[in-house]
Amino acid sequence: MLLYRELLRVPLNRYNNSMQKQQNINPQQLLADSRIMIDAGSVQQAVDRWAAAINQDLAGQLDGRTLITIAVMRGGMLPAAWLIQRLKLPLFQEYVHATRYRSGTSGHQLEWKHRPALQLQDQPVLIIDDIFDEGYTLEAIRDWCREEGASKVLTAALVRKQHQRGLSREWLDYAGLDIPDEYVFGCGMDIYEHWRHLPDIWAYQPGKGD
């Protein structure tokens, strides 16, 4: 139960980069303590619907411009690859790596590890992430894109958690799947940096494998 309480003390699916904790974690035990919430086939069907909605909305609305897709590292890499393969639009691929930290004088700020190299001025942008939980990091990235002069900024996440914390659930423009408020991993999402590559969405249930 100690590991579960530690997970709940940090933002869901955001890893506290501690080598000591990594050394104490057994990845196979994490998997044994979890269940498949959504199987790989259902995930891919959801990605089909996710892409179809974006294709339908943006068809004929780009006015000759090229859509810039921005994957949010690291979790957004896998969902972005799946989604981009299905988009029938001219596009450029970019990525961003940023984390939020709290400043005593200025609230939440973005700490940039990588900014998009492409110019966003007068270009439509689609930001793609793995999960919409509280939403503040995605909001900060969207606001930065607007400050850079993007003509339109849309947001997409493979998974949208259903709870009352953070931004309204309707804030997100495109959600692939709505899921209960549980600790989930796979499909880009991690549990202590493990198991991002799994094709299914798993829910962590401490003690299940005992």
ROSE-4610 file (N, C-alpha, C; in Angstrom, 1 decimal, always signed):
// ROSE-4610
residu = [M/M/M/L/L/L/L/L/L/Y/Y/Y/R/R/R/E/E/E/L/L/L/L/L/L/R/R/R/V/V/V/P/P/P/L/L/L/N/N/N/R/R/R/Y/Y/Y/N/N/N/N/N/N/S/S/S/M/M/M/Q/Q/Q/K/K/K/Q/Q/Q/Q/Q/Q/N/N/N/I/I/I/N/N/N/P/P/P/Q/Q/Q/Q/Q/Q/L/L/L/L/L/L/A/A/A/D/D/D/S/S/S/R/R/R/I/I/I/M/M/M/I/I/I/D/D/D/A/A/A/G/G/G/S/S/S/V/V/V/Q/Q/Q/Q/Q/Q/A/A/A/V/V/V/D/D/D/R/R/R/W/W/W/A/A/A/A/A/A/A/A/A/I/I/I/N/N/N/Q/Q/Q/D/D/D/L/L/L/A/A/A/G/G/G/Q/Q/Q/L/L/L/D/D/D/G/G/G/R/R/R/T/T/T/L/L/L/I/I/I/T/T/T/I/I/I/A/A/A/V/V/V/M/M/M/R/R/R/G/G/G/G/G/G/M/M/M/L/L/L/P/P/P/A/A/A/A/A/A/W/W/W/L/L/L/I/I/I/Q/Q/Q/R/R/R/L/L/L/K/K/K/L/L/L/P/P/P/L/L/L/F/F/F/Q/Q/Q/E/E/E/Y/Y/Y/V/V/V/H/H/H/A/A/A/T/T/T/R/R/R/Y/Y/Y/R/R/R/S/S/S/G/G/G/T/T/T/S/S/S/G/G/G/H/H/H/Q/Q/Q/L/L/L/E/E/E/W/W/W/K/K/K/H/H/H/R/R/R/P/P/P/A/A/A/L/L/L/Q/Q/Q/L/L/L/Q/Q/Q/D/D/D/Q/Q/Q/P/P/P/V/V/V/L/L/L/I/I/I/I/I/I/D/D/D/D/D/D/I/I/I/F/F/F/D/D/D/E/E/E/G/G/G/Y/Y/Y/T/T/T/L/L/L/E/E/E/A/A/A/I/I/I/R/R/R/D/D/D/W/W/W/C/C/C/R/R/R/E/E/E/E/E/E/G/G/G/A/A/A/S/S/S/K/K/K/V/V/V/L/L/L/T/T/T/A/A/A/A/A/A/L/L/L/V/V/V/R/R/R/K/K/K/Q/Q/Q/H/H/H/Q/Q/Q/R/R/R/G/G/G/L/L/L/S/S/S/R/R/R/E/E/E/W/W/W/L/L/L/D/D/D/Y/Y/Y/A/A/A/G/G/G/L/L/L/D/D/D/I/I/I/P/P/P/D/D/D/E/E/E/Y/Y/Y/V/V/V/F/F/F/G/G/G/C/C/C/G/G/G/M/M/M/D/D/D/I/I/I/Y/Y/Y/E/E/E/H/H/H/W/W/W/R/R/R/H/H/H/L/L/L/P/P/P/D/D/D/I/I/I/W/W/W/A/A/A/Y/Y/Y/Q/Q/Q/P/P/P/G/G/G/K/K/K/G/G/G/D/D/D]
num = [1/1/1/2/2/2/3/3/3/4/4/4/5/5/5/6/6/6/7/7/7/8/8/8/9/9/9/10/10/10/11/11/11/12/12/12/13/13/13/14/14/14/15/15/15/16/16/16/17/17/17/18/18/18/19/19/19/20/20/20/21/21/21/22/22/22/23/23/23/24/24/24/25/25/25/26/26/26/27/27/27/28/28/28/29/29/29/30/30/30/31/31/31/32/32/32/33/33/33/34/34/34/35/35/35/36/36/36/37/37/37/38/38/38/39/39/39/40/40/40/41/41/41/42/42/42/43/43/43/44/44/44/45/45/45/46/46/46/47/47/47/48/48/48/49/49/49/50/50/50/51/51/51/52/52/52/53/53/53/54/54/54/55/55/55/56/56/56/57/57/57/58/58/58/59/59/59/60/60/60/61/61/61/62/62/62/63/63/63/64/64/64/65/65/65/66/66/66/67/67/67/68/68/68/69/69/69/70/70/70/71/71/71/72/72/72/73/73/73/74/74/74/75/75/75/76/76/76/77/77/77/78/78/78/79/79/79/80/80/80/81/81/81/82/82/82/83/83/83/84/84/84/85/85/85/86/86/86/87/87/87/88/88/88/89/89/89/90/90/90/91/91/91/92/92/92/93/93/93/94/94/94/95/95/95/96/96/96/97/97/97/98/98/98/99/99/99/100/100/100/101/101/101/102/102/102/103/103/103/104/104/104/105/105/105/106/106/106/107/107/107/108/108/108/109/109/109/110/110/110/111/111/111/112/112/112/113/113/113/114/114/114/115/115/115/116/116/116/117/117/117/118/118/118/119/119/119/120/120/120/121/121/121/122/122/122/123/123/123/124/124/124/125/125/125/126/126/126/127/127/127/128/128/128/129/129/129/130/130/130/131/131/131/132/132/132/133/133/133/134/134/134/135/135/135/136/136/136/137/137/137/138/138/138/139/139/139/140/140/140/141/141/141/142/142/142/143/143/143/144/144/144/145/145/145/146/146/146/147/147/147/148/148/148/149/149/149/150/150/150/151/151/151/152/152/152/153/153/153/154/154/154/155/155/155/156/156/156/157/157/157/158/158/158/159/159/159/160/160/160/161/161/161/162/162/162/163/163/163/164/164/164/165/165/165/166/166/166/167/167/167/168/168/168/169/169/169/170/170/170/171/171/171/172/172/172/173/173/173/174/174/174/175/175/175/176/176/176/177/177/177/178/178/178/179/179/179/180/180/180/181/181/181/182/182/182/183/183/183/184/184/184/185/185/185/186/186/186/187/187/187/188/188/188/189/189/189/190/190/190/191/191/191/192/192/192/193/193/193/194/194/194/195/195/195/196/196/196/197/197/197/198/198/198/199/199/199/200/200/200/201/201/201/202/202/202/203/203/203/204/204/204/205/205/205/206/206/206/207/207/207/208/208/208/209/209/209/210/210/210]
x = [+0.8/+0.0/+0.9/+2.1/+3.0/+3.2/+3.4/+3.6/+2.4/+1.2/-0.1/-0.2/+0.1/+0.0/+1.0/+2.2/+3.2/+2.7/+2.0/+1.5/+0.5/-0.3/-1.4/-0.9/+0.3/+0.9/+1.5/+1.6/+2.1/+1.0/+1.0/+0.1/+0.0/-1.2/-1.3/-0.5/+0.2/+1.0/+2.1/+2.6/+3.7/+4.8/+5.9/+6.9/+7.8/+8.0/+9.0/+10.4/+11.2/+12.4/+13.5/+13.3/+14.2/+14.8/+16.1/+16.7/+16.5/+16.5/+16.3/+14.9/+13.9/+12.6/+12.6/+13.2/+13.3/+13.9/+14.9/+15.6/+14.7/+13.8/+13.0/+11.7/+11.5/+10.2/+10.4/+9.5/+9.5/+8.5/+8.9/+7.9/+6.9/+7.4/+6.5/+5.4/+5.8/+4.8/+3.8/+4.2/+3.2/+2.2/+2.7/+1.7/+0.8/+1.4/+0.6/-0.5/-0.2/-1.1/-2.1/-2.2/-3.1/-4.0/-5.0/-5.9/-6.0/-6.4/-6.6/-8.0/-8.0/-9.2/-9.8/-9.0/-9.4/-8.4/-8.9/-7.9/-7.5/-6.4/-5.7/-6.7/-7.5/-8.5/-9.4/-9.9/-10.9/-10.2/-8.9/-8.1/-8.0/-7.6/-7.4/-8.7/-9.8/-11.1/-11.4/-11.1/-11.2/-10.4/-9.1/-8.2/-8.8/-9.5/-10.1/-11.2/-12.0/-13.1/-12.5/-11.4/-10.7/-10.2/-9.6/-9.0/-10.2/-11.2/-12.3/-13.0/-13.1/-13.7/-12.8/-11.5/-10.6/-10.5/-10.5/-10.5/-11.8/-12.9/-14.2/-14.2/-13.7/-13.8/-12.8/-11.7/-10.6/-10.6/-11.3/-11.4/-12.0/-11.2/-11.7/-11.5/-11.0/-10.8/-9.4/-8.5/-7.1/-6.7/-7.5/-7.2/-5.9/-5.5/-4.2/-3.0/-3.2/-2.1/-1.9/-0.7/-0.4/-0.5/-1.2/-1.5/-0.1/+0.2/+1.3/+0.8/+1.2/+0.9/+2.0/+1.7/+2.7/+2.4/+3.3/+3.2/+3.8/+3.1/+3.6/+4.4/+5.7/+6.6/+6.4/+6.6/+6.9/+5.6/+4.6/+3.4/+2.7/+2.8/+2.0/+2.6/+3.8/+4.5/+3.8/+3.3/+2.7/+1.3/+0.4/-0.9/-0.8/+0.2/+0.4/+0.7/+1.6/+1.9/+0.7/-0.1/-1.3/-2.3/-2.4/-3.4/-2.9/-1.7/-1.1/-1.2/-1.1/-1.2/-2.6/-3.6/-4.9/-5.4/-4.7/-5.1/-4.9/-5.9/-5.9/-5.8/-4.8/-4.5/-3.0/-2.7/-1.3/-0.8/+0.3/+0.8/+2.3/+2.7/+4.1/+4.1/+5.1/+5.2/+6.2/+5.8/+6.7/+6.4/+7.3/+7.0/+7.4/+6.9/+7.3/+7.5/+8.5/+8.7/+8.8/+7.8/+7.7/+7.0/+7.4/+6.8/+6.4/+5.4/+5.0/+5.7/+6.0/+6.4/+5.7/+5.6/+4.8/+5.8/+5.6/+6.4/+5.6/+6.3/+5.6/+5.0/+5.6/+5.1/+4.3/+4.4/+3.7/+2.9/+2.6/+1.8/+2.5/+1.7/+2.3/+3.0/+4.2/+5.1/+5.5/+5.8/+6.3/+7.8/+8.4/+9.8/+10.0/+10.6/+10.8/+12.0/+11.9/+13.0/+13.2/+12.2/+12.3/+11.1/+11.3/+10.3/+10.2/+9.1/+9.0/+9.9/+10.6/+11.5/+10.7/+9.6/+8.8/+8.2/+8.1/+7.4/+5.9/+5.2/+3.8/+2.9/+3.6/+2.8/+1.9/+0.6/-0.4/-0.7/-0.2/-0.4/-1.4/-2.2/-3.1/-2.3/-2.6/-1.8/-2.8/-2.3/-3.0/-2.1/-2.3/-1.5/-2.0/-1.2/-1.6/-0.9/-1.7/-1.2/-1.8/-1.2/-1.7/-3.0/-3.0/-4.1/-4.5/-5.8/-6.3/-6.8/-5.9/-6.3/-6.8/-5.9/-6.3/-6.2/-5.3/-5.3/-4.4/-3.7/-3.1/-1.8/-1.1/+0.1/-0.4/-1.4/-1.9/-2.4/-3.0/-3.5/-2.3/-1.3/-0.1/+0.6/+0.6/+1.2/+0.4/-1.0/-1.9/-1.7/-1.6/-1.5/-0.2/+0.9/+2.2/+2.1/+1.4/+1.2/+0.4/-0.6/-1.3/-0.4/+0.4/+1.4/+2.4/+2.7/+3.6/+2.9/+1.6/+0.8/+0.1/-0.1/-0.8/-2.2/-2.7/-4.0/-5.1/-4.9/-5.9/-5.1/-5.5/-4.8/-5.9/-5.8/-6.7/-6.0/-6.7/-6.1/-6.7/-5.9/-6.4/-5.7/-6.4/-5.8/-6.4/-5.6/-6.2/-7.2/-6.9/-7.7/-8.1/-9.4/-9.9/-10.5/-9.9/-10.4/-11.7/-12.6/-13.9/-13.8/-13.6/-13.6/-13.8/-13.8/-14.2/-12.9/-11.7/-10.5/-10.1/-9.4/-8.8/-9.8/-9.4/-10.2/-11.5/-12.5/-13.7/-13.4/-14.1/-13.9/-14.2/-15.0/-15.3/-14.3/-13.3/-12.2/-11.4/-11.2/-10.5/-11.3/-10.6/-11.3/-11.6/-10.7/-10.9/-10.3/-11.2/-10.9/-11.1/-10.1/-10.3/-11.2/-11.0/-11.7/-12.0/-13.1/-13.4/-13.3/-12.6/-12.3/-12.6/-12.9/-13.1/-11.8/-11.9/-10.8/-10.0/-9.2/-8.3/-6.9/-5.9/-4.5/-4.3/-4.0/-3.9/-2.5/-2.2/-0.9/-1.0/+0.0/+0.0/-0.5/-0.3/-0.7/+0.0/+1.2/+2.0/+2.0/+1.0/+1.0/+1.9/+2.5/+3.5/+3.0/+3.6/+3.6/+5.0/+5.5/+6.9/+7.8/+7.5/+8.2/+8.2/+7.5/+7.4/+6.1/+6.1/+5.0/+4.3/+4.9/+4.3/+4.0/+4.7/+4.6/+3.5/+2.8/+1.7/+0.6/+0.0/-1.0/-2.4/-2.5/-3.8/-3.7/-4.8/-4.8/-5.1/-4.1/-4.2/-4.6/-5.2/-5.6/-4.8/-4.2/-3.4/-4.3/-4.2/-4.9/-4.0/-3.5/-2.5/-3.0/-2.1/-2.5/-3.1/-3.5/-4.2/-3.3/-2.0/-1.1/-0.6/-1.0/-0.6/-1.2]
y = [-1.2/+0.0/+1.3/+1.2/+2.3/+2.9/+2.1/+2.6/+3.3/+2.8/+3.4/+4.8/+4.9/+6.2/+7.2/+6.7/+7.6/+8.0/+7.2/+7.5/+8.6/+8.6/+9.5/+10.9/+10.9/+12.2/+13.0/+12.5/+13.2/+13.3/+14.3/+14.4/+13.0/+12.5/+11.2/+11.2/+10.0/+9.8/+10.8/+11.5/+12.3/+11.8/+11.4/+10.7/+11.6/+11.3/+12.0/+11.4/+12.1/+11.5/+11.2/+10.1/+9.8/+8.4/+8.3/+7.1/+6.0/+6.5/+5.6/+4.9/+5.7/+5.1/+4.1/+4.4/+3.5/+2.2/+2.2/+1.0/+0.2/+0.8/+0.0/-0.5/-0.2/-0.6/-1.8/-2.8/-4.0/-3.8/-3.6/-3.3/-4.5/-5.7/-6.9/-6.9/-6.4/-6.4/-5.3/-4.2/-3.2/-3.7/-4.5/-5.1/-6.1/-6.9/-7.9/-7.3/-6.1/-5.4/-4.5/-4.8/-4.0/-4.9/-4.2/-4.9/-4.1/-4.8/-4.1/-3.4/-2.1/-1.4/-1.3/-1.0/-0.9/-1.7/-2.7/-3.5/-2.8/-3.3/-2.6/-2.4/-3.4/-3.2/-2.1/-1.9/-0.9/+0.5/+0.5/+1.8/+2.2/+1.3/+1.7/+2.1/+1.5/+1.9/+3.4/+3.7/+5.0/+6.0/+5.6/+6.5/+6.7/+5.7/+5.9/+7.0/+6.9/+7.9/+9.3/+9.3/+10.5/+11.3/+10.5/+11.1/+11.5/+10.7/+11.1/+12.4/+12.6/+13.9/+15.1/+14.9/+16.0/+16.2/+15.1/+15.3/+16.0/+15.6/+16.2/+17.7/+18.1/+19.5/+20.4/+19.8/+20.7/+20.6/+19.7/+19.6/+20.9/+21.5/+22.8/+24.0/+23.9/+25.0/+25.5/+24.9/+25.3/+26.4/+26.7/+27.9/+27.8/+26.6/+26.4/+26.3/+26.4/+26.4/+24.9/+24.7/+23.4/+23.3/+22.3/+22.0/+21.6/+22.3/+21.9/+21.1/+19.8/+18.9/+19.0/+19.1/+19.2/+18.1/+17.1/+16.0/+16.5/+16.3/+16.6/+15.5/+15.7/+14.6/+14.4/+13.2/+12.0/+11.2/+11.4/+10.6/+10.8/+11.9/+12.2/+11.6/+11.0/+10.5/+9.4/+8.4/+7.2/+7.6/+8.2/+8.6/+9.6/+10.4/+11.4/+10.6/+9.6/+8.8/+8.0/+7.5/+6.8/+7.8/+8.9/+9.9/+10.5/+10.9/+11.5/+10.6/+9.3/+8.3/+8.3/+8.8/+8.7/+10.1/+11.1/+12.4/+12.6/+13.0/+13.2/+14.7/+15.3/+16.7/+17.0/+18.0/+18.4/+18.8/+18.3/+18.6/+18.6/+19.3/+19.3/+18.6/+17.9/+17.3/+18.0/+18.3/+19.0/+18.3/+18.7/+18.2/+19.3/+19.2/+20.1/+19.2/+19.6/+19.0/+20.1/+20.1/+21.2/+20.6/+21.2/+20.8/+22.1/+21.9/+23.1/+23.1/+24.3/+24.4/+25.6/+25.6/+26.6/+27.7/+28.9/+30.1/+30.8/+31.2/+31.9/+33.3/+33.8/+35.2/+35.2/+34.2/+34.2/+33.0/+32.2/+31.0/+30.0/+29.3/+28.2/+28.7/+28.2/+28.6/+27.4/+27.5/+26.4/+26.4/+25.2/+25.0/+24.3/+24.9/+24.4/+23.5/+22.3/+21.4/+21.4/+21.6/+21.7/+22.5/+23.5/+24.3/+23.9/+24.0/+23.7/+24.7/+24.1/+24.8/+25.6/+25.0/+25.7/+26.9/+27.9/+29.1/+28.9/+29.3/+29.1/+30.3/+31.4/+32.6/+32.3/+32.6/+32.5/+31.0/+30.0/+28.6/+28.0/+27.0/+26.2/+25.2/+25.0/+24.1/+23.1/+21.8/+20.8/+20.2/+20.4/+19.9/+18.5/+17.5/+16.1/+15.6/+15.1/+14.6/+13.2/+12.6/+11.2/+11.3/+12.2/+12.2/+13.6/+13.9/+15.1/+14.8/+15.3/+15.0/+16.3/+17.1/+18.4/+19.5/+19.3/+20.1/+21.3/+21.6/+22.9/+23.0/+21.9/+21.9/+22.1/+21.4/+21.5/+23.0/+23.5/+24.9/+25.9/+25.7/+26.6/+26.5/+25.2/+25.1/+25.7/+25.6/+26.2/+27.7/+28.3/+29.7/+30.2/+29.4/+29.8/+29.8/+28.8/+28.8/+30.0/+30.4/+31.6/+32.8/+32.9/+34.0/+34.1/+32.9/+32.8/+33.1/+33.4/+33.9/+32.9/+31.7/+30.6/+31.1/+30.8/+31.3/+30.6/+29.3/+28.5/+27.5/+27.2/+26.2/+25.3/+24.0/+23.0/+22.0/+21.4/+20.4/+19.1/+18.0/+16.7/+15.8/+14.9/+13.9/+12.5/+11.5/+10.2/+9.8/+10.2/+9.8/+11.1/+11.1/+12.2/+11.6/+12.0/+11.5/+12.2/+11.5/+12.0/+12.3/+13.6/+14.0/+15.5/+16.1/+17.5/+18.4/+17.8/+18.6/+19.3/+20.5/+21.2/+21.8/+21.9/+22.5/+21.7/+22.4/+21.7/+20.6/+19.5/+18.4/+18.8/+19.9/+20.3/+21.3/+21.6/+22.5/+21.8/+20.5/+19.8/+19.8/+20.0/+20.0/+18.6/+17.7/+16.3/+15.3/+14.4/+13.3/+12.0/+11.1/+9.8/+8.9/+8.9/+8.1/+8.8/+8.6/+9.0/+7.8/+8.0/+6.9/+7.4/+6.4/+6.7/+7.3/+7.9/+8.5/+7.5/+6.7/+5.7/+6.0/+5.4/+5.5/+4.6/+5.1/+4.4/+4.5/+3.5/+3.6/+2.7/+2.8/+2.2/+3.3/+3.0/+3.9/+5.3/+5.3/+6.6/+7.0/+6.5/+6.9/+6.0/+6.5/+5.7/+5.4/+4.4/+4.2/+4.2/+5.2/+5.4/+5.1/+5.7/+5.7/+4.3/+3.3/+2.0/+1.9/+1.0/+0.5/+1.5/+2.5/+3.5/+2.8/+1.8/+1.2/+0.2/-0.1/-1.1/-0.6/-1.5/-1.1/-1.0/-1.6/-1.5/-0.4/+0.0/+0.9/+0.1/+0.2/-0.6/+0.3/-0.2/+0.5/-0.2/+0.6/+0.1/-0.2/-1.4/-1.9/-2.5/-1.7/-2.2/-3.4/-4.4/-5.6/-6.7/-6.4/-7.3/-8.6/-8.4/-9.5/-10.2/-9.8/-10.5/-11.9]
z = [+0.0/+0.0/+0.0/+0.4/+0.5/-0.9/-1.9/-3.3/-3.8/-3.5/-3.9/-3.3/-2.0/-1.4/-2.0/-2.3/-3.0/-4.3/-5.1/-6.4/-6.3/-5.2/-5.1/-4.6/-4.1/-3.6/-4.7/-5.9/-7.1/-8.1/-9.0/-10.1/-10.8/-11.1/-11.8/-13.1/-13.2/-14.4/-14.6/-13.5/-13.6/-12.6/-13.1/-12.4/-11.6/-10.3/-9.5/-9.8/-10.5/-11.1/-10.0/-9.3/-8.2/-8.5/-8.7/-8.9/-7.8/-6.6/-5.5/-5.6/-5.9/-6.1/-7.2/-8.3/-9.5/-9.1/-8.3/-7.9/-7.0/-6.3/-5.4/-6.0/-7.3/-7.9/-8.8/-8.7/-9.5/-10.6/-11.8/-12.9/-13.1/-12.9/-13.1/-12.0/-10.8/-9.7/-10.0/-10.5/-10.9/-11.9/-12.8/-13.8/-13.2/-12.3/-11.6/-10.7/-10.2/-9.4/-10.2/-11.5/-12.3/-13.2/-13.8/-14.7/-16.0/-17.1/-18.3/-18.2/-18.3/-18.3/-19.7/-20.7/-22.1/-23.0/-23.7/-24.5/-25.7/-26.3/-27.4/-28.6/-28.9/-30.0/-29.8/-28.6/-28.3/-28.3/-27.9/-28.0/-29.4/-30.3/-31.7/-32.4/-32.0/-32.5/-32.0/-30.8/-30.3/-31.0/-31.4/-32.1/-33.5/-34.1/-35.4/-35.3/-34.3/-34.1/-33.8/-33.0/-32.6/-33.8/-34.7/-35.9/-36.9/-37.0/-37.9/-37.5/-36.2/-35.7/-36.1/-36.0/-36.3/-37.8/-38.6/-40.1/-40.5/-39.9/-40.3/-40.0/-38.8/-38.4/-39.2/-39.5/-40.1/-41.7/-42.2/-43.7/-44.3/-45.1/-45.8/-44.9/-43.7/-42.8/-42.6/-43.3/-43.1/-44.0/-45.0/-45.9/-46.6/-47.0/-47.6/-46.7/-45.4/-44.5/-44.0/-43.5/-43.1/-41.5/-41.1/-39.7/-39.0/-37.9/-37.1/-35.9/-35.9/-34.8/-33.8/-32.5/-31.4/-30.4/-30.4/-29.4/-28.1/-27.0/-25.6/-25.1/-24.9/-24.5/-22.9/-22.5/-23.2/-23.5/-22.7/-22.9/-24.2/-24.8/-26.0/-27.3/-27.1/-28.3/-29.0/-28.3/-28.8/-29.4/-28.6/-29.1/-30.3/-30.3/-31.5/-32.7/-32.6/-33.8/-34.3/-33.4/-33.9/-34.6/-34.0/-34.5/-35.8/-35.9/-37.1/-38.3/-38.1/-39.2/-39.8/-39.1/-39.6/-40.0/-39.9/-40.3/-41.8/-42.5/-43.9/-44.2/-43.6/-43.7/-44.0/-44.7/-44.8/-43.4/-42.9/-41.6/-41.4/-40.4/-40.0/-38.6/-38.2/-36.9/-36.0/-34.8/-33.9/-32.5/-31.6/-30.2/-29.2/-28.0/-26.9/-25.7/-24.9/-23.6/-22.6/-21.7/-20.7/-19.5/-18.3/-17.1/-16.3/-15.4/-14.7/-13.3/-12.8/-11.4/-10.8/-9.5/-8.8/-8.3/-8.7/-8.2/-7.1/-6.1/-5.0/-5.4/-6.5/-6.9/-8.1/-9.0/-10.3/-10.6/-9.6/-9.8/-10.6/-11.5/-12.2/-13.5/-13.6/-14.8/-15.5/-16.8/-17.6/-17.5/-17.3/-17.4/-18.7/-19.7/-21.0/-21.1/-21.6/-21.9/-23.4/-24.2/-25.6/-26.1/-26.9/-27.5/-29.0/-29.6/-31.1/-31.9/-32.8/-33.7/-34.8/-35.2/-36.3/-35.8/-36.8/-36.5/-36.5/-35.4/-35.3/-35.8/-36.1/-36.5/-37.7/-37.5/-38.5/-39.0/-38.2/-38.5/-37.5/-38.1/-37.2/-36.4/-35.2/-34.3/-33.6/-33.6/-32.8/-31.8/-30.5/-29.4/-29.0/-29.0/-28.7/-27.5/-26.5/-25.2/-25.0/-24.0/-23.6/-22.8/-21.8/-20.8/-20.5/-20.3/-19.8/-18.4/-17.5/-16.1/-15.5/-14.8/-14.4/-15.5/-16.4/-17.7/-17.6/-16.5/-16.5/-17.3/-17.5/-18.3/-19.8/-20.2/-21.6/-21.8/-20.8/-20.9/-21.1/-20.4/-20.4/-21.8/-22.3/-23.7/-24.7/-24.6/-25.6/-25.5/-24.3/-24.2/-24.8/-24.6/-25.3/-26.8/-27.3/-28.8/-29.3/-28.5/-28.9/-28.8/-27.8/-27.7/-28.9/-29.4/-30.6/-31.9/-31.8/-33.0/-33.8/-33.3/-34.0/-34.3/-35.5/-36.0/-35.3/-34.9/-34.2/-33.4/-32.2/-31.4/-30.8/-31.2/-30.7/-29.8/-28.9/-28.0/-28.1/-28.0/-28.1/-27.1/-26.5/-25.6/-25.8/-25.8/-26.0/-24.9/-23.7/-22.5/-21.8/-21.4/-20.6/-19.3/-18.2/-16.9/-16.5/-15.9/-15.5/-14.0/-13.6/-12.2/-12.2/-11.1/-10.9/-10.6/-10.7/-10.4/-11.6/-11.4/-12.5/-13.5/-14.8/-15.8/-16.0/-16.6/-17.0/-18.0/-17.9/-18.8/-20.3/-20.4/-21.8/-22.4/-21.6/-22.1/-23.2/-23.1/-24.2/-25.5/-26.6/-27.9/-28.4/-28.2/-28.8/-27.8/-27.3/-26.4/-27.2/-27.0/-27.6/-26.8/-25.5/-24.6/-23.3/-22.7/-21.4/-20.4/-19.3/-18.4/-17.0/-16.1/-14.7/-14.0/-12.9/-12.2/-11.4/-12.2/-11.6/-12.1/-11.5/-11.9/-13.1/-14.3/-15.5/-16.1/-16.9/-17.6/-18.9/-19.7/-21.1/-22.1/-23.4/-24.5/-24.3/-23.8/-23.6/-22.2/-21.3/-19.9/-19.1/-18.1/-17.3/-15.9/-15.3/-13.9/-13.4/-12.8/-12.4/-13.6/-14.7/-16.0/-16.7/-16.1/-16.7/-17.6/-18.5/-19.3/-20.1/-20.6/-21.5/-22.8/-23.2/-24.5/-24.7/-23.6/-23.7/-24.6/-25.4/-26.3/-25.7/-24.4/-23.7/-22.7/-22.1/-21.0/-19.7/-18.8/-17.6/-16.4/-15.4/-14.2/-13.0/-12.2/-11.1/-9.9/-9.4/-8.2/-7.2/-6.3/-5.3/-4.6/-4.4/-3.7/-4.5/-5.8/-6.6/-6.8/-7.0/-7.3/-6.1/-4.9/-3.7/-3.6]
